[in-house]
Amino acid sequence: MSLRHVEAIANAVLYEGYALYPYCPSSIKNRRRFNFGVLAPRAVVESADHGYAWQTRTECLVQGEQRSMLSVTVRFLQLTSQSAPSPAERQVSQEPWLEATERTVTLNQTNLAALADCGGAMRTPFTFDRLDGYVESSAEWLRPGGFRVCIRVANISSSGDHVGPAHNDILPLAFVSTHSIMSLVDGEFVSLLEPAEEWREAAAVCVNTGAYPVLAGEPGRRDIMLSSPIILYDYPEVAADSPGDLFDGAEIDEILTLRIMTLTDDEKDEMRRGDDRTRQLLERTEALTPEHMMKLHGVMRGLRAGESGG
């Protein structure tokens, strides 16, 4: 199974908090963006108590064998400043709007048995412009036919002397919305939320820091796990009726879409000047037909096991 099977939910995680309603740079809530999956440089974290982490740790369980192969893809955003603040930004701050570039690190397919037998960790370094980091993977045998897998993502970028203590000072040197997607060949992941009886003890001692691994992809399959900085349930999905990313998974599409339609002309102009993603969001919303709006209204979806409608 490939990345495209979980692309919609992975992109929702990637852009969570990119911009929030009313999607204008001058909005108070958009002056401090991205609170999930932010990995600051290690030097910044260790120099002062900023409240940031410099690494994430994902531990998960695999029911596998000698032939089990693991692939890992790490994704995050790198933020860069526009060349100059927009007129709207100058009204509230001299700080320019930070735009995002998607970054992906793909580890070579690894045999879990060989990784466990070596007794160490495999470290893969990477560099993007001013960012430096590494992905470290390790595995250990738990019993015949079982592994505990650990994936660490670390930011070791040079912070320089110009990094201030403010959130927006640190973001350009941070990995933002950091998450990983793991896939298996000849093996199955174990749900950490609802492990089978024989896996409960091992699942209870898995250590996850800044990461919440859940089964992903087609419900019932166990060959993909998404390790998200946001708490999710197994097999998360984006509603089929959603017209596109709204950058806020806690909102209901219909409510947020109607709010966008009520923005003033000045606010809409500011959205258009913000960056390509906010401009496209506005254009997509304004192009929605009455038929599509009706699809967003009053949709009843099946309840998950254990939930009631009362």
Secondary structure, DSSP 8 states (H G I E B T S, - for coil): --GGGGHHHHHHHHTTTSS-TT--TTSGGGSS---SS-B--HHHHHHS--S-BSEEEEEEEEEEEEEEEEEEEEEEEEEEE-SS--HHHHHH-S---EEEEEEEEEEEEEEHHHHHHHTS-EEEEEEETTEEEEEEEEEEEEETTEEEEEEEEEE-----S---SSHHHHGGGSBEEEEEEEEEEEEEEE-SSS--GGGHHHHHT---BS-EEEE-SSTT--SEEEEESS---SS----TT--S--S-TTS-HHHHHHHHHT--HHHHHHHHHH-HHHHHHHHHHHT--HHHHHHHSS------TT----
